[in-house]
């Protein structure tokens, strides 16, 4: 069993956040000794899932719904699975978007490296993608594509 302070350090979360999660009912059945929260492996795993869902963009009220489904038992497996499928799709879309951002950054790093070597942007102002190194050409095309 772990104290709230220990869990705070383990997960790099403020104690106030853990108290808030508890107040919102995200740790159903958490044990208390003389009013002090005691976190077991069940609560640690719940916290891992909570943090995953939060980072995937889910709001606390929806995470609370998920935790309520967990308490309800196996009949809520379909709802829980659907929630994770939705969040997985959202994260995959965000990764695609961020990869396009990374491609633009890679292209611009190359671009300015070339401008520094040349002492100006004259050559680059008229460069065609097919005249770029293959990796940079791919980054350029990805970053400049209209569809996401």
N, C-alpha and C positions, 0 to 999 in steps of 0.2 A: 504494500500500500504506500501511496505517495501523498505528501501534503500538497496543498495548492501552490506553495512556493516552489517546491521541487518540480511540479508539473509546469509551472510558469517558466522555469529555467530550461527544462527539457525541450519545450516547444517554442521558446523565445516569444512568449505571449505575456502581456501584462496580467497580473493577478486580477485586475478589474475586468478584463475580458472573460476570464474563466468564471468569475462570479456572475457576470452578465449571462453567459451561456447557461449556467446553472439556473439562474432566475427565469430564463426563457424556457426551461424544461428540457434542455438538450442532453442532460445527464439523468435520465429517469432512473430512479432507484439508487442514486449515489449514496454511499454509506457515510454516516456522520458519527463521530465519537465526541461527545460533549459539545455538539454543535460545529465541530471542525470537519470539513469535507475530507474524505479519504478516497483518493483515486486509485482504483484497481486497474487491471489489464482491460477490463470491459470499457471503462471510461477513457483509458488511453486510446483504445481503438476507435471509440466514438469520436474522440477529439481529432484523430487522424482523418477520419471521414469528414467531419465538420470542416476542417481546414481545407481539405481537398475540394469540397463542394463550394466553400467560400471563394477559393482561388479560381474556381471555374465560373464564377459570376452569380452563383445562387444566393438569394437573400435569406436572412435569418428566418423569416417566417416560413419559407419553403423548406429550409433545413429542419425546422421544428416539425413541419408536416411529415418529413421523412422519418424523423425520430419517433413520431407517433405511430407511423406505419410499422416501424420495427417492433414497437411494444404490442401492436395488434396481432402480430404473428404471420404465419406463412400465407394467409389469404391475401396479404398485401405484396407478395413477391412481384406480381405483374406491375403494380404501380411503382415500386422501387426500381425495378429494371428499366421501366420507361423513363423515369427521372434520370438515371445514369446514362441512358442512350441519348437523351436530349442534351445533357451536359457534355457528353463526349463529342457530339456533333458541334456544339458551340465552341469547344476548345479546339477541335480540328479546324474550324473556320478561322478562329483567331490565329492559329499557327500559320495557316495559309496567308492571311493578311500580313502577319509579322515577317514571313519569309519574303514577301514582296518588298517590305520596308528594308529588310536586310539586303536584298538585291540592289535596291537603290543606293544604300550606303556603300556597298562594295563597288558599285559602278563609280560613284562619286569619289571614293578614295583613289581608285585607279585613275580617274579623270584628272584629279588635281596632282597626283604623282606625275602624270605625263606633262601637265602644264608647268610644274616646277622644273622638270627636266628640260622642257622646250623654252622656258622663260616667258611663255605667253600661252594664250588659248587659240591662236590662229589656226594651227593644224587641226585641233580638236573641234573647232566650230564647224568643220566640214567633213568630219570623219563619219563613215558609214558603219553600221553595226558589223557588216561582214569584214571590215578591216580591223576590227578589234580582236584581241585574243578570245578564243572560244569561250572560256569561263566568263569573261567580262561581257561578251556578246549575249550570252544566256542571261546574265544578271540584268543587262540593259533591257532586253526584250521582256523579261518578266516584270521588271519595274515599270515599263512603259506600256504594258498590255492594258487594254480597256477593261476587259472582264476580270473579275477578282478571282 
